[in-house]
Amino acid sequence: MDLPQLLLVGLVLLLGVLGVLVPGVPGSWLVWAGVMWWALHERSALAWSLLVAATALLLVVQVVEWQLPPRRLRGVGVTRRMTVYAGAGALIGFVVVPVLGAVPGFVGGVYLCERLRLGTHGEAWASVRAVMRAVGTSVLVELLACLMVVGAWLGAVVAN
């Protein structure tokens, strides 16, 4: 696969990860489609193995999300600004401490947004707890799975 096509696949994967943070956008499906596109052009055992693993992981995540409570976004004051902070925090955490850093990064992003908005630690922490109860778990599960798939894809591209 040539460089422009690899960059396009990377862009689709990035849009998928960002799509996880936006309600109604099929983020995990975009990530899967990007990996499938890459695997269809790469046609190696590594590419097919990654596609199978990504498919299995993302299907398991869909089942897990159905078991979690439904999202109640507006009731707890989730804004677009907060989703940007949470997503950026998760991405930074994922890079700093691979895979596991996404969780504290996500929570830290929500906390930073609320601390800037509300001003005090107590109010910001109470808001973080409310947000995490309402939406954090389902978003975090899907975001972590998509970041794992993208990380595996990056590893496979670098290995080739």
Disulfide bonds with the S-S distance in Angstrom:
none
